[in-house]
Amino acid sequence: MLLWSVGLFWGNLPLSASPAEALKQYQAGKYDAAFKEYDRLRLQRPEDARLAFNAGAAAYQARQFEDATRHFSGATGARDPKLAQSAFYNLGNAYFQMGDAASDAAQKQQAWESSLGFYDTALKLNAADSDAKHNRDLVHRKLEELKQQQQQQDKQQSKDNQDQKQDDKKDEQKNDQKRDKSGQDKKQEEKKSDDQKQPQKPDGSKQDDNKKPEQPPKPDQPEDQKQPDQKKGQEQKSQPPGQQKQGEKGEQGDKDSAQAAALGQMTAHQAMQLLDSQRAEERALIFLPTNTTQKASNRTLKNW
């Protein structure tokens, strides 16, 4: 059984009106009122360790543990060894209660370690104090449990941090992969857009803008399908210049002979119509100077 109870110190304490009123309040369970009265009396007699001890006991019962430690500490220097030993014991109780109410593990551990120290001092002053030994052993076990829990929490926290780092690393790798894929997709889209803008040949292949388009080859025409002008040009190119003129003269002579023969077989009227028709064709084909004063029909036509 854990013993945390404290009691007033009765040794030779004068029961005047004020101390008697504080004792009455304490015995009635009005610990706040009793603490205020003992605290007021202690200000009047700060050297009295008995008033400091009783003020600490009233504050402890009122669960004002910080005030209790302050007043119990003022009683540890008492000349009475029993009063001093009881002050250390009750300091151990008060620090344990402070640690038990603390929410922070570090504050809890610090308060309980202080509690153990005060119990050890109380046992040095009175080794037969079974209550002090019992409380010290119990606080020691609770302190070890707290340290083990703290170590487990630290390990779990360290593991959680490592897991979080790994998760962050995985997320970063995923983000890098997404960025790389996005960059590749963007490049492919740009390339596709460029390909669509670039002109293509009828067969679907790309056309080089710097390369001149190829001219389709002209099919060879058979000799009999060539135009008369083409044949004549080829024949003229294949003949020497002298021969070409002679050929032209020969053709003109043949033409004149044919006309003469035709005239001999026609009437004078028909011959005149034929000559007029030929002259009209020649005027349409041959360039005549505009400054000619004589009529074209009276001049010898010249092949310009």
DRENPAZA-184773 format. One record per residue (C-alpha): y, z, x. Coordinates in Angstrom, 1 decimal, decimal comma. Layout:
N
{py = Y&pz = Z&px = X} $
...
***
This chain:
304
{py = 0,0&pz = 0,0&px = 0,0} $
{py = 3,4&pz = -1,0&px = 1,4} $
{py = 5,8&pz = 1,9&px = 1,4} $
{py = 9,4&pz = 0,8&px = 1,1} $
{py = 10,9&pz = 3,9&px = -0,7} $
{py = 13,6&pz = 5,9&px = 0,8} $
{py = 15,0&pz = 9,2&px = -0,1} $
{py = 18,1&pz = 11,3&px = 0,5} $
{py = 18,3&pz = 13,7&px = 3,4} $
{py = 18,7&pz = 17,2&px = 2,3} $
{py = 19,0&pz = 19,1&px = 5,5} $
{py = 21,9&pz = 21,5&px = 5,5} $
{py = 24,1&pz = 19,0&px = 3,5} $
{py = 26,8&pz = 21,1&px = 1,8} $
{py = 26,6&pz = 20,6&px = -1,9} $
{py = 30,3&pz = 20,6&px = -2,7} $
{py = 31,7&pz = 19,0&px = -5,8} $
{py = 31,7&pz = 15,4&px = -4,5} $
{py = 28,3&pz = 15,5&px = -2,8} $
{py = 26,9&pz = 17,1&px = -5,9} $
{py = 28,3&pz = 14,4&px = -8,1} $
{py = 26,8&pz = 11,7&px = -5,8} $
{py = 23,4&pz = 13,4&px = -5,9} $
{py = 23,6&pz = 13,6&px = -9,7} $
{py = 24,3&pz = 9,9&px = -9,9} $
{py = 21,4&pz = 9,1&px = -7,5} $
{py = 18,9&pz = 11,2&px = -9,4} $
{py = 20,0&pz = 9,6&px = -12,6} $
{py = 19,2&pz = 6,1&px = -11,2} $
{py = 22,9&pz = 5,2&px = -11,1} $
{py = 22,6&pz = 3,9&px = -7,5} $
{py = 25,8&pz = 1,8&px = -7,5} $
{py = 27,9&pz = 4,8&px = -8,5} $
{py = 26,1&pz = 7,1&px = -6,0} $
{py = 26,6&pz = 4,6&px = -3,2} $
{py = 30,3&pz = 4,4&px = -3,9} $
{py = 30,6&pz = 8,2&px = -3,9} $
{py = 28,7&pz = 8,6&px = -0,6} $
{py = 30,6&pz = 5,7&px = 1,0} $
{py = 33,9&pz = 7,4&px = 0,0} $
{py = 32,7&pz = 10,8&px = 1,5} $
{py = 31,6&pz = 9,1&px = 4,7} $
{py = 35,1&pz = 7,7&px = 5,2} $
{py = 36,3&pz = 11,3&px = 5,0} $
{py = 33,7&pz = 12,6&px = 7,4} $
{py = 32,6&pz = 9,6&px = 9,6} $
{py = 30,9&pz = 11,9&px = 12,1} $
{py = 28,5&pz = 13,3&px = 9,5} $
{py = 25,2&pz = 11,4&px = 10,0} $
{py = 23,7&pz = 13,0&px = 6,8} $
{py = 26,4&pz = 11,3&px = 4,6} $
{py = 25,7&pz = 7,9&px = 6,4} $
{py = 22,0&pz = 8,3&px = 5,8} $
{py = 22,4&pz = 9,1&px = 2,1} $
{py = 24,9&pz = 6,3&px = 1,7} $
{py = 22,3&pz = 3,9&px = 3,2} $
{py = 19,6&pz = 5,2&px = 0,9} $
{py = 21,9&pz = 4,7&px = -2,2} $
{py = 22,8&pz = 1,2&px = -1,1} $
{py = 19,1&pz = 0,4&px = -0,5} $
{py = 18,2&pz = 1,5&px = -4,0} $
{py = 21,0&pz = -0,7&px = -5,3} $
{py = 19,5&pz = -3,6&px = -3,4} $
{py = 22,6&pz = -4,0&px = -1,3} $
{py = 20,6&pz = -4,3&px = 1,9} $
{py = 23,4&pz = -5,3&px = 4,2} $
{py = 25,4&pz = -2,2&px = 3,3} $
{py = 22,1&pz = -0,2&px = 3,7} $
{py = 21,6&pz = -1,5&px = 7,3} $
{py = 25,2&pz = -0,7&px = 8,2} $
{py = 24,9&pz = 2,9&px = 7,0} $
{py = 21,4&pz = 3,6&px = 8,3} $
{py = 22,6&pz = 2,3&px = 11,7} $
{py = 25,3&pz = 5,0&px = 11,6} $
{py = 22,6&pz = 7,7&px = 11,2} $
{py = 20,4&pz = 6,6&px = 14,2} $
{py = 22,6&pz = 8,6&px = 16,6} $
{py = 22,0&pz = 11,9&px = 14,7} $
{py = 21,3&pz = 15,0&px = 16,8} $
{py = 18,4&pz = 15,9&px = 14,4} $
{py = 15,4&pz = 13,9&px = 15,7} $
{py = 13,8&pz = 13,8&px = 12,2} $
{py = 17,0&pz = 12,3&px = 10,7} $
{py = 17,2&pz = 9,7&px = 13,5} $
{py = 13,5&pz = 8,8&px = 13,2} $
{py = 13,9&pz = 8,4&px = 9,4} $
{py = 17,0&pz = 6,2&px = 10,0} $
{py = 15,0&pz = 3,8&px = 12,2} $
{py = 12,2&pz = 3,7&px = 9,7} $
{py = 14,6&pz = 2,9&px = 6,8} $
{py = 16,3&pz = 0,2&px = 9,0} $
{py = 12,9&pz = -1,4&px = 9,3} $
{py = 12,5&pz = -1,3&px = 5,5} $
{py = 16,1&pz = -2,7&px = 4,9} $
{py = 15,6&pz = -5,7&px = 7,3} $
{py = 12,3&pz = -6,6&px = 5,8} $
{py = 13,9&pz = -6,8&px = 2,4} $
{py = 16,7&pz = -8,9&px = 3,7} $
{py = 14,2&pz = -11,3&px = 5,2} $
{py = 12,1&pz = -11,4&px = 2,1} $
{py = 15,2&pz = -12,5&px = 0,0} $
{py = 16,2&pz = -15,2&px = 2,5} $
{py = 15,5&pz = -18,8&px = 1,6} $
{py = 15,8&pz = -20,1&px = 5,1} $
{py = 12,7&pz = -19,8&px = 7,2} $
{py = 14,7&pz = -19,1&px = 10,4} $
{py = 16,7&pz = -16,3&px = 8,8} $
{py = 13,5&pz = -14,8&px = 7,3} $
{py = 11,8&pz = -14,8&px = 10,7} $
{py = 14,8&pz = -13,3&px = 12,4} $
{py = 15,1&pz = -10,4&px = 9,9} $
{py = 11,4&pz = -9,6&px = 10,0} $
{py = 11,3&pz = -9,6&px = 13,8} $
{py = 14,2&pz = -7,0&px = 13,7} $
{py = 12,2&pz = -5,0&px = 11,2} $
{py = 9,2&pz = -4,8&px = 13,6} $
{py = 11,5&pz = -3,6&px = 16,3} $
{py = 12,8&pz = -0,7&px = 14,2} $
{py = 9,3&pz = 0,3&px = 13,1} $
{py = 8,3&pz = 0,4&px = 16,8} $
{py = 11,2&pz = 2,7&px = 17,6} $
{py = 10,4&pz = 4,9&px = 14,6} $
{py = 6,8&pz = 5,2&px = 15,9} $
{py = 8,0&pz = 6,1&px = 19,4} $
{py = 10,0&pz = 9,0&px = 17,9} $
{py = 7,1&pz = 10,0&px = 15,7} $
{py = 3,7&pz = 8,4&px = 16,4} $
{py = 2,1&pz = 10,3&px = 13,5} $
{py = 4,3&pz = 8,5&px = 11,0} $
{py = 1,6&pz = 6,6&px = 9,0} $
{py = 4,1&pz = 5,0&px = 6,7} $
{py = 5,9&pz = 3,4&px = 9,6} $
{py = 2,6&pz = 2,2&px = 11,2} $
{py = 1,4&pz = 0,8&px = 7,9} $
{py = 4,7&pz = -1,1&px = 7,2} $
{py = 4,8&pz = -2,4&px = 10,8} $
{py = 1,3&pz = -3,8&px = 10,7} $
{py = 1,9&pz = -5,5&px = 7,3} $
{py = 5,2&pz = -7,0&px = 8,4} $
{py = 3,5&pz = -8,2&px = 11,6} $
{py = 0,8&pz = -10,1&px = 9,6} $
{py = 3,4&pz = -11,6&px = 7,3} $
{py = 5,5&pz = -12,7&px = 10,3} $
{py = 2,4&pz = -14,5&px = 11,8} $
{py = 1,7&pz = -16,3&px = 8,6} $
{py = 5,3&pz = -17,4&px = 8,4} $
{py = 5,1&pz = -18,8&px = 12,0} $
{py = 1,9&pz = -20,7&px = 11,2} $
{py = 3,5&pz = -22,1&px = 8,1} $
{py = 6,5&pz = -23,1&px = 10,1} $
{py = 4,3&pz = -24,8&px = 12,7} $
{py = 2,4&pz = -26,7&px = 10,0} $
{py = 5,7&pz = -27,8&px = 8,4} $
{py = 7,0&pz = -28,9&px = 11,8} $
{py = 3,8&pz = -31,0&px = 12,4} $
{py = 4,0&pz = -32,5&px = 8,9} $
{py = 7,7&pz = -33,2&px = 9,5} $
{py = 6,9&pz = -34,9&px = 12,8} $
{py = 4,1&pz = -36,9&px = 11,2} $
{py = 6,5&pz = -37,9&px = 8,3} $
{py = 9,1&pz = -39,0&px = 10,9} $
{py = 6,5&pz = -41,1&px = 12,7} $
{py = 5,3&pz = -42,6&px = 9,5} $
{py = 8,9&pz = -43,3&px = 8,5} $
{py = 9,6&pz = -45,0&px = 11,9} $
{py = 6,5&pz = -47,1&px = 11,4} $
{py = 7,5&pz = -48,0&px = 7,9} $
{py = 11,0&pz = -48,9&px = 9,2} $
{py = 9,5&pz = -51,0&px = 11,9} $
{py = 7,2&pz = -52,8&px = 9,4} $
{py = 10,2&pz = -53,4&px = 7,2} $
{py = 12,2&pz = -54,7&px = 10,1} $
{py = 9,4&pz = -57,1&px = 11,0} $
{py = 9,2&pz = -58,3&px = 7,5} $
{py = 12,9&pz = -58,9&px = 7,4} $
{py = 12,7&pz = -60,8&px = 10,7} $
{py = 9,9&pz = -62,9&px = 9,3} $
{py = 12,0&pz = -63,6&px = 6,2} $
{py = 15,0&pz = -64,5&px = 8,3} $
{py = 12,9&pz = -66,8&px = 10,5} $
{py = 11,4&pz = -68,5&px = 7,4} $
{py = 14,8&pz = -68,8&px = 5,8} $
{py = 16,1&pz = -70,4&px = 9,0} $
{py = 13,2&pz = -72,9&px = 9,1} $
{py = 13,6&pz = -73,7&px = 5,4} $
{py = 17,3&pz = -74,3&px = 6,0} $
{py = 16,6&pz = -76,6&px = 8,9} $
{py = 14,0&pz = -78,5&px = 6,9} $
{py = 16,5&pz = -78,9&px = 4,0} $
{py = 19,2&pz = -80,1&px = 6,4} $
{py = 16,8&pz = -82,6&px = 8,0} $
{py = 15,7&pz = -83,7&px = 4,6} $
{py = 19,3&pz = -84,1&px = 3,5} $
{py = 20,0&pz = -86,2&px = 6,6} $
{py = 17,0&pz = -88,3&px = 6,0} $
{py = 18,1&pz = -89,0&px = 2,5} $
{py = 21,6&pz = -90,0&px = 3,7} $
{py = 20,3&pz = -92,4&px = 6,4} $
{py = 19,6&pz = -95,9&px = 5,0} $
{py = 16,0&pz = -97,1&px = 5,0} $
{py = 14,3&pz = -100,4&px = 5,2} $
{py = 12,5&pz = -101,9&px = 2,3} $
{py = 9,2&pz = -100,6&px = 3,6} $
{py = 10,5&pz = -97,0&px = 3,6} $
{py = 11,0&pz = -96,6&px = 7,3} $
{py = 14,3&pz = -95,4&px = 8,7} $
{py = 16,9&pz = -97,9&px = 9,8} $
{py = 18,8&pz = -97,6&px = 13,0} $
{py = 22,5&pz = -97,9&px = 12,4} $
{py = 23,1&pz = -99,0&px = 16,0} $
{py = 20,5&pz = -101,8&px = 15,8} $
{py = 21,4&pz = -105,1&px = 14,2} $
{py = 19,3&pz = -106,2&px = 11,3} $
{py = 16,7&pz = -108,7&px = 12,2} $
{py = 17,1&pz = -112,2&px = 10,7} $
{py = 14,1&pz = -113,4&px = 8,9} $
{py = 12,5&pz = -116,3&px = 10,8} $
{py = 13,2&pz = -119,8&px = 9,3} $
{py = 10,0&pz = -121,6&px = 8,4} $
{py = 9,4&pz = -124,9&px = 10,1} $
{py = 9,9&pz = -127,8&px = 7,8} $
{py = 7,7&pz = -130,9&px = 8,0} $
{py = 9,4&pz = -134,0&px = 9,2} $
{py = 9,1&pz = -135,7&px = 5,8} $
{py = 10,9&pz = -132,8&px = 4,0} $
{py = 13,9&pz = -132,7&px = 6,3} $
{py = 17,2&pz = -134,1&px = 4,9} $
{py = 18,2&pz = -137,6&px = 5,9} $
{py = 21,3&pz = -136,2&px = 7,6} $
{py = 19,1&pz = -133,8&px = 9,6} $
{py = 16,8&pz = -136,6&px = 10,6} $
{py = 19,8&pz = -138,8&px = 11,5} $
{py = 21,3&pz = -135,9&px = 13,6} $
{py = 18,1&pz = -135,3&px = 15,4} $
{py = 17,7&pz = -139,0&px = 16,1} $
{py = 21,2&pz = -139,3&px = 17,4} $
{py = 20,8&pz = -136,2&px = 19,6} $
{py = 17,6&pz = -137,6&px = 21,1} $
{py = 19,3&pz = -141,0&px = 22,0} $
{py = 21,7&pz = -141,5&px = 24,9} $
{py = 25,3&pz = -142,0&px = 24,0} $
{py = 25,3&pz = -145,7&px = 24,7} $
{py = 22,3&pz = -146,3&px = 22,5} $
{py = 23,8&pz = -144,3&px = 19,7} $
{py = 26,8&pz = -146,6&px = 19,6} $
{py = 24,7&pz = -149,7&px = 19,8} $
{py = 22,6&pz = -148,4&px = 16,9} $
{py = 25,7&pz = -147,8&px = 14,9} $
{py = 26,9&pz = -151,3&px = 15,6} $
{py = 23,6&pz = -152,7&px = 14,7} $
{py = 23,6&pz = -150,9&px = 11,4} $
{py = 27,2&pz = -152,1&px = 10,7} $
{py = 26,0&pz = -155,7&px = 11,5} $
{py = 23,1&pz = -155,5&px = 9,2} $
{py = 25,4&pz = -154,1&px = 6,5} $
{py = 27,8&pz = -157,0&px = 7,0} $
{py = 25,0&pz = -159,6&px = 6,9} $
{py = 23,6&pz = -158,1&px = 3,7} $
{py = 27,1&pz = -158,2&px = 2,1} $
{py = 27,5&pz = -161,9&px = 3,2} $
{py = 24,2&pz = -162,8&px = 1,7} $
{py = 25,0&pz = -161,0&px = -1,5} $
{py = 28,3&pz = -162,8&px = -1,7} $
{py = 26,7&pz = -166,2&px = -1,3} $
{py = 24,3&pz = -165,5&px = -4,2} $
{py = 27,1&pz = -164,0&px = -6,5} $
{py = 29,9&pz = -165,7&px = -8,4} $
{py = 33,4&pz = -165,2&px = -7,1} $
{py = 34,1&pz = -162,7&px = -9,8} $
{py = 31,0&pz = -160,6&px = -9,0} $
{py = 31,7&pz = -160,8&px = -5,3} $
{py = 35,2&pz = -159,5&px = -5,8} $
{py = 34,0&pz = -156,6&px = -7,9} $
{py = 31,5&pz = -155,7&px = -5,2} $
{py = 34,1&pz = -155,8&px = -2,5} $
{py = 36,6&pz = -153,7&px = -4,6} $
{py = 33,8&pz = -151,1&px = -5,2} $
{py = 33,0&pz = -150,8&px = -1,5} $
{py = 36,6&pz = -150,5&px = -0,6} $
{py = 37,1&pz = -147,7&px = -3,1} $
{py = 34,1&pz = -145,8&px = -1,6} $
{py = 35,5&pz = -146,3&px = 1,9} $
{py = 39,0&pz = -145,0&px = 0,9} $
{py = 37,3&pz = -141,9&px = -0,5} $
{py = 35,4&pz = -141,3&px = 2,7} $
{py = 37,8&pz = -142,4&px = 5,4} $
{py = 41,1&pz = -140,6&px = 6,3} $
{py = 44,1&pz = -142,9&px = 6,0} $
{py = 47,5&pz = -142,0&px = 7,7} $
{py = 50,1&pz = -141,1&px = 5,1} $
{py = 52,9&pz = -143,1&px = 6,9} $
{py = 51,4&pz = -146,4&px = 6,4} $
{py = 53,9&pz = -148,9&px = 4,9} $
{py = 51,5&pz = -151,7&px = 4,1} $
{py = 48,9&pz = -151,5&px = 1,4} $
{py = 45,5&pz = -150,3&px = 2,3} $
{py = 43,8&pz = -153,3&px = 0,8} $
{py = 45,7&pz = -155,7&px = 3,3} $
{py = 44,8&pz = -153,7&px = 6,5} $
{py = 41,7&pz = -153,6&px = 8,5} $
{py = 40,0&pz = -150,2&px = 7,9} $
{py = 39,5&pz = -148,2&px = 11,0} $
{py = 36,8&pz = -145,6&px = 11,3} $
{py = 38,7&pz = -142,5&px = 12,4} $
***
